[in-house]
Amino acid sequence: MTALIVALVAGAVVGLALGGLGGGGSVLAVPALIYPLGFTPAAATTAGLLIVIATSLSGLVAHAREGGVRWRTGGLFAAAGIVPAAVAGALSVRVPAGALTAGFAVLAAVAAVRMLRPRTGPGQRAGTDAGSAPAGRVARTGAGLGAVTGFLGVGGGFLVVPALVTVVALPMTAAVGTSLLVITVNSLAALVTRLATPTALDWAVIAPFTATAVLGAWDGRRLAAKVSTAALQRIFGAALLAVAVFMLIDAVA
């Protein structure tokens, strides 16, 4: 299987995850770039940010057209993560490849467990808005997720969506759309600092990967309308857990 075919297939899967779940795509993108496509961990996490930004923007436009984005809430959440994302992004390029891979594997495993065992948050039950959530709590949560985005090169949607539901008390449908705003802003902040450090990127792989990810995001939204979110989470969670175990074994071997 050529690198082009792998990039096209992997991009479609990443897009489906982001479009259908509002997260989870980036934690699949980085392993796909590292293993079958031969990127270094540093290059893979940088390329992952590029792919996630393009895909999230596409999904954000679609959700915004349907009124599924809470701009004020998402803006506050995202703003709190800009500086941590930028600082963590600058630090990550100085971390040994093995440590970066191990850290990513642990985070992927956590994401997989959350997908396989989804919990119902207060926002899902009550369908409330963010008015009752303390601004300080929102800012602290946003800052922490921004740091994760910058350091590991992931959009963090698999963490942002539950945080928007449980901390900010958004209904699930609004949390998915709003998470794409947060992902885009945090990923842009992390990418700016990473690009200051020269990293070789294979655009012949990144371009088709990104193209099919964007198209997959639109299909993911349509798929989510036909298949329950819980079922989609279990499918992606099982795949992600297998990837996480493989990466962790590879990092410590």
C-alpha positions as a Markdown table, in Angstrom:
| # | Residue | x | y | z |
|---|---|---|---|---|
| 1 | Met | 0.0 | 0.0 | 0.0 |
| 2 | Thr | 1.5 | 3.3 | -1.1 |
| 3 | Ala | 1.9 | 6.3 | 1.2 |
| 4 | Leu | -0.7 | 8.2 | -0.7 |
| 5 | Ile | -3.3 | 5.5 | -0.2 |
| 6 | Val | -2.5 | 5.3 | 3.5 |
| 7 | Ala | -2.8 | 9.1 | 3.8 |
| 8 | Leu | -6.1 | 9.2 | 2.0 |
| 9 | Val | -7.6 | 6.4 | 4.2 |
| 10 | Ala | -6.2 | 7.7 | 7.4 |
| 11 | Gly | -7.5 | 11.2 | 6.6 |
| 12 | Ala | -11.0 | 9.9 | 6.0 |
| 13 | Val | -11.0 | 8.2 | 9.4 |
| 14 | Val | -9.7 | 11.3 | 11.2 |
| 15 | Gly | -12.4 | 13.4 | 9.5 |
| 16 | Leu | -15.2 | 11.0 | 10.4 |
| 17 | Ala | -14.1 | 11.1 | 14.1 |
| 18 | Leu | -13.9 | 14.9 | 14.2 |
| 19 | Gly | -17.1 | 15.4 | 12.3 |
| 20 | Gly | -19.1 | 12.8 | 14.1 |
| 21 | Leu | -17.8 | 13.2 | 17.7 |
| 22 | Gly | -16.3 | 16.7 | 17.8 |
| 23 | Gly | -12.9 | 15.1 | 18.8 |
| 24 | Gly | -10.8 | 12.0 | 18.7 |
| 25 | Gly | -9.4 | 12.6 | 15.2 |
| 26 | Ser | -6.1 | 14.0 | 16.1 |
| 27 | Val | -5.2 | 11.1 | 18.4 |
| 28 | Leu | -5.7 | 8.9 | 15.4 |
| 29 | Ala | -3.8 | 11.2 | 13.0 |
| 30 | Val | -0.5 | 11.3 | 14.9 |
| 31 | Pro | 0.0 | 7.5 | 15.1 |
| 32 | Ala | -1.0 | 7.2 | 11.4 |
| 33 | Leu | 1.7 | 9.7 | 10.5 |
| 34 | Ile | 4.3 | 8.1 | 12.7 |
| 35 | Tyr | 4.0 | 4.4 | 11.8 |
| 36 | Pro | 2.7 | 3.7 | 8.3 |
| 37 | Leu | 3.8 | 7.1 | 7.0 |
| 38 | Gly | 7.2 | 7.3 | 8.7 |
| 39 | Phe | 7.0 | 10.8 | 10.3 |
| 40 | Thr | 9.1 | 11.5 | 13.4 |
| 41 | Pro | 7.1 | 12.2 | 16.5 |
| 42 | Ala | 7.9 | 15.9 | 16.3 |
| 43 | Ala | 7.0 | 16.2 | 12.7 |
| 44 | Ala | 3.8 | 14.1 | 13.2 |
| 45 | Thr | 2.5 | 16.2 | 16.0 |
| 46 | Thr | 3.2 | 19.4 | 14.0 |
| 47 | Ala | 1.5 | 17.9 | 10.9 |
| 48 | Gly | -1.3 | 16.7 | 13.1 |
| 49 | Leu | -2.0 | 20.3 | 14.2 |
| 50 | Leu | -2.2 | 21.4 | 10.5 |
| 51 | Ile | -4.6 | 18.6 | 9.7 |
| 52 | Val | -6.8 | 19.2 | 12.7 |
| 53 | Ile | -7.0 | 23.0 | 12.1 |
| 54 | Ala | -8.2 | 22.5 | 8.5 |
| 55 | Thr | -10.7 | 19.8 | 9.5 |
| 56 | Ser | -12.0 | 21.6 | 12.6 |
| 57 | Leu | -12.5 | 24.8 | 10.6 |
| 58 | Ser | -14.6 | 22.9 | 8.1 |
| 59 | Gly | -16.7 | 21.3 | 10.8 |
| 60 | Leu | -17.0 | 24.6 | 12.6 |
| 61 | Val | -18.6 | 26.3 | 9.6 |
| 62 | Ala | -21.1 | 23.5 | 9.2 |
| 63 | His | -22.1 | 23.6 | 12.9 |
| 64 | Ala | -22.3 | 27.4 | 12.9 |
| 65 | Arg | -24.7 | 27.4 | 10.0 |
| 66 | Glu | -27.0 | 25.3 | 12.1 |
| 67 | Gly | -26.6 | 27.4 | 15.2 |
| 68 | Gly | -24.7 | 24.7 | 17.1 |
| 69 | Val | -21.8 | 26.9 | 18.3 |
| 70 | Arg | -21.9 | 28.9 | 21.5 |
| 71 | Trp | -19.4 | 31.6 | 20.5 |
| 72 | Arg | -19.1 | 33.5 | 23.8 |
| 73 | Thr | -18.6 | 30.3 | 25.9 |
| 74 | Gly | -16.2 | 28.8 | 23.3 |
| 75 | Gly | -14.3 | 32.0 | 23.0 |
| 76 | Leu | -13.6 | 32.3 | 26.8 |
| 77 | Phe | -12.7 | 28.6 | 26.9 |
| 78 | Ala | -10.3 | 28.9 | 23.9 |
| 79 | Ala | -8.8 | 32.2 | 25.0 |
| 80 | Ala | -7.7 | 30.7 | 28.3 |
| 81 | Gly | -5.8 | 28.0 | 26.4 |
| 82 | Ile | -3.9 | 30.2 | 23.9 |
| 83 | Val | -0.8 | 31.0 | 26.1 |
| 84 | Pro | -0.5 | 27.5 | 27.6 |
| 85 | Ala | -0.8 | 25.9 | 24.1 |
| 86 | Ala | 1.9 | 28.2 | 22.7 |
| 87 | Val | 4.3 | 27.6 | 25.6 |
| 88 | Ala | 3.7 | 23.8 | 25.6 |
| 89 | Gly | 4.2 | 23.7 | 21.9 |
| 90 | Ala | 7.5 | 25.4 | 22.1 |
| 91 | Leu | 8.7 | 23.0 | 24.9 |
| 92 | Ser | 7.5 | 19.8 | 23.2 |
| 93 | Val | 10.1 | 20.1 | 20.3 |
| 94 | Arg | 12.8 | 19.7 | 22.9 |
| 95 | Val | 11.4 | 16.5 | 24.4 |
| 96 | Pro | 13.0 | 13.2 | 23.4 |
| 97 | Ala | 11.0 | 11.3 | 20.8 |
| 98 | Gly | 10.5 | 8.3 | 23.0 |
| 99 | Ala | 9.1 | 10.4 | 25.9 |
| 100 | Leu | 6.8 | 12.2 | 23.5 |
| 101 | Thr | 5.5 | 9.0 | 22.0 |
| 102 | Ala | 4.9 | 7.5 | 25.5 |
| 103 | Gly | 3.1 | 10.6 | 26.6 |
| 104 | Phe | 0.9 | 10.6 | 23.6 |
| 105 | Ala | 0.2 | 6.8 | 24.1 |
| 106 | Val | -1.0 | 7.4 | 27.7 |
| 107 | Leu | -3.2 | 10.3 | 26.6 |
| 108 | Ala | -4.6 | 8.1 | 23.7 |
| 109 | Ala | -5.4 | 5.4 | 26.2 |
| 110 | Val | -7.3 | 7.8 | 28.5 |
| 111 | Ala | -9.2 | 9.1 | 25.5 |
| 112 | Ala | -10.1 | 5.5 | 24.4 |
| 113 | Val | -11.4 | 4.6 | 27.9 |
| 114 | Arg | -13.5 | 7.8 | 27.9 |
| 115 | Met | -15.0 | 6.8 | 24.6 |
| 116 | Leu | -15.7 | 3.2 | 25.6 |
| 117 | Arg | -17.2 | 4.3 | 28.9 |
| 118 | Pro | -19.0 | 7.6 | 28.2 |
| 119 | Arg | -20.6 | 9.3 | 31.1 |
| 120 | Thr | -23.7 | 11.4 | 31.1 |
| 121 | Gly | -22.9 | 14.9 | 32.3 |
| 122 | Pro | -25.3 | 17.5 | 33.8 |
| 123 | Gly | -25.4 | 19.4 | 30.6 |
| 124 | Gln | -26.7 | 16.3 | 28.8 |
| 125 | Arg | -29.4 | 15.8 | 31.3 |
| 126 | Ala | -30.6 | 19.4 | 31.8 |
| 127 | Gly | -29.6 | 21.0 | 28.5 |
| 128 | Thr | -28.5 | 24.1 | 30.3 |
| 129 | Asp | -26.3 | 26.9 | 29.0 |
| 130 | Ala | -23.0 | 28.2 | 30.4 |
| 131 | Gly | -24.4 | 31.0 | 32.5 |
| 132 | Ser | -24.1 | 29.1 | 35.8 |
| 133 | Ala | -20.5 | 28.0 | 35.3 |
| 134 | Pro | -17.9 | 30.1 | 37.2 |
| 135 | Ala | -15.6 | 32.0 | 34.8 |
| 136 | Gly | -12.6 | 31.0 | 36.8 |
| 137 | Arg | -13.4 | 27.3 | 36.5 |
| 138 | Val | -13.9 | 27.7 | 32.8 |
| 139 | Ala | -10.6 | 29.5 | 32.4 |
| 140 | Arg | -8.7 | 26.9 | 34.4 |
| 141 | Thr | -10.1 | 24.1 | 32.4 |
| 142 | Gly | -9.4 | 25.8 | 29.1 |
| 143 | Ala | -5.8 | 26.5 | 30.1 |
| 144 | Gly | -5.2 | 22.9 | 31.1 |
| 145 | Leu | -6.6 | 21.6 | 27.8 |
| 146 | Gly | -4.6 | 24.2 | 25.9 |
| 147 | Ala | -1.4 | 22.9 | 27.4 |
| 148 | Val | -2.3 | 19.4 | 26.3 |
| 149 | Thr | -3.0 | 20.6 | 22.8 |
| 150 | Gly | 0.3 | 22.4 | 22.5 |
| 151 | Phe | 2.5 | 19.7 | 24.0 |
| 152 | Leu | 1.1 | 16.6 | 22.3 |
| 153 | Gly | -0.1 | 18.1 | 19.1 |
| 154 | Val | -3.7 | 17.0 | 19.5 |
| 155 | Gly | -6.8 | 19.1 | 19.1 |
| 156 | Gly | -8.1 | 17.8 | 22.4 |
| 157 | Gly | -11.7 | 17.5 | 21.3 |
| 158 | Phe | -12.1 | 14.2 | 23.2 |
| 159 | Leu | -11.3 | 16.2 | 26.4 |
| 160 | Val | -13.0 | 19.5 | 25.4 |
| 161 | Val | -16.4 | 18.0 | 24.7 |
| 162 | Pro | -16.8 | 16.3 | 28.1 |
| 163 | Ala | -15.4 | 19.5 | 29.8 |
| 164 | Leu | -17.9 | 21.7 | 28.0 |
| 165 | Val | -20.7 | 19.3 | 29.1 |
| 166 | Thr | -19.7 | 18.8 | 32.7 |
| 167 | Val | -17.9 | 22.0 | 33.6 |
| 168 | Val | -19.6 | 24.6 | 31.4 |
| 169 | Ala | -23.0 | 22.7 | 31.4 |
| 170 | Leu | -23.6 | 22.8 | 27.6 |
| 171 | Pro | -26.0 | 20.3 | 26.0 |
| 172 | Met | -24.1 | 17.7 | 24.0 |
| 173 | Thr | -25.2 | 19.0 | 20.6 |
| 174 | Ala | -23.8 | 22.5 | 21.4 |
| 175 | Ala | -20.7 | 21.0 | 23.1 |
| 176 | Val | -19.6 | 19.2 | 19.9 |
| 177 | Gly | -19.9 | 22.3 | 17.7 |
| 178 | Thr | -18.3 | 24.7 | 20.3 |
| 179 | Ser | -15.5 | 22.2 | 20.8 |
| 180 | Leu | -14.4 | 22.8 | 17.2 |
| 181 | Leu | -13.9 | 26.5 | 17.9 |
| 182 | Val | -11.8 | 25.7 | 20.9 |
| 183 | Ile | -9.8 | 23.1 | 19.0 |
| 184 | Thr | -9.1 | 25.5 | 16.1 |
| 185 | Val | -7.9 | 28.3 | 18.4 |
| 186 | Asn | -5.7 | 26.1 | 20.6 |
| 187 | Ser | -4.2 | 24.3 | 17.6 |
| 188 | Leu | -3.4 | 27.5 | 15.9 |
| 189 | Ala | -1.6 | 28.8 | 19.0 |
| 190 | Ala | 0.4 | 25.7 | 19.3 |
| 191 | Leu | 1.3 | 25.6 | 15.6 |
| 192 | Val | 2.7 | 29.1 | 15.6 |
| 193 | Thr | 5.3 | 28.3 | 18.2 |
| 194 | Arg | 6.1 | 24.9 | 16.6 |
| 195 | Leu | 6.8 | 26.5 | 13.2 |
| 196 | Ala | 9.4 | 28.7 | 14.7 |
| 197 | Thr | 11.5 | 25.6 | 15.1 |
| 198 | Pro | 12.4 | 24.1 | 11.6 |
| 199 | Thr | 10.7 | 20.7 | 11.1 |
| 200 | Ala | 10.8 | 18.7 | 7.9 |
| 201 | Leu | 7.2 | 18.1 | 6.7 |
| 202 | Asp | 6.2 | 15.9 | 3.8 |
| 203 | Trp | 3.5 | 18.0 | 2.1 |
| 204 | Ala | 3.0 | 15.2 | -0.5 |
| 205 | Val | 1.5 | 13.2 | 2.4 |
| 206 | Ile | 0.0 | 16.1 | 4.5 |
| 207 | Ala | -2.0 | 17.6 | 1.6 |
| 208 | Pro | -4.0 | 14.4 | 0.6 |
| 209 | Phe | -4.4 | 13.5 | 4.3 |
| 210 | Thr | -5.9 | 16.9 | 5.0 |
| 211 | Ala | -8.2 | 16.8 | 2.0 |
| 212 | Thr | -9.8 | 13.5 | 2.9 |
| 213 | Ala | -10.0 | 14.6 | 6.5 |
| 214 | Val | -12.0 | 17.7 | 5.5 |
| 215 | Leu | -14.3 | 15.6 | 3.3 |
| 216 | Gly | -14.6 | 12.9 | 6.1 |
| 217 | Ala | -15.7 | 15.6 | 8.6 |
| 218 | Trp | -18.8 | 16.4 | 6.5 |
| 219 | Asp | -19.6 | 12.6 | 6.2 |
| 220 | Gly | -19.0 | 12.3 | 9.9 |
| 221 | Arg | -21.8 | 14.8 | 10.6 |
| 222 | Arg | -24.2 | 12.9 | 8.4 |
| 223 | Leu | -23.1 | 9.6 | 10.0 |
| 224 | Ala | -23.7 | 11.0 | 13.5 |
| 225 | Ala | -27.3 | 11.8 | 12.4 |
| 226 | Lys | -27.9 | 8.2 | 11.6 |
| 227 | Val | -25.8 | 6.3 | 14.2 |
| 228 | Ser | -26.0 | 7.0 | 18.0 |
| 229 | Thr | -23.1 | 8.9 | 19.5 |
| 230 | Ala | -22.5 | 6.1 | 22.0 |
| 231 | Ala | -22.0 | 3.6 | 19.1 |
| 232 | Leu | -19.6 | 5.8 | 17.3 |
| 233 | Gln | -17.6 | 6.4 | 20.5 |
| 234 | Arg | -17.3 | 2.6 | 21.1 |
| 235 | Ile | -16.0 | 2.0 | 17.6 |
| 236 | Phe | -13.4 | 4.8 | 17.7 |
| 237 | Gly | -12.6 | 4.0 | 21.3 |
| 238 | Ala | -11.7 | 0.3 | 20.5 |
| 239 | Ala | -9.5 | 1.4 | 17.6 |
| 240 | Leu | -7.8 | 4.0 | 19.6 |
| 241 | Leu | -7.1 | 1.7 | 22.6 |
| 242 | Ala | -5.4 | -0.7 | 20.3 |
| 243 | Val | -3.2 | 2.1 | 18.8 |
| 244 | Ala | -2.4 | 3.4 | 22.3 |
| 245 | Val | -1.2 | -0.1 | 23.5 |
| 246 | Phe | 0.9 | -0.5 | 20.4 |
| 247 | Met | 2.5 | 3.0 | 20.8 |
| 248 | Leu | 3.2 | 2.4 | 24.5 |
| 249 | Ile | 4.9 | -0.9 | 23.8 |
| 250 | Asp | 7.0 | 0.7 | 21.0 |
| 251 | Ala | 8.0 | 3.6 | 23.3 |
| 252 | Val | 9.3 | 1.5 | 26.1 |
| 253 | Ala | 10.8 | -1.3 | 24.0 |
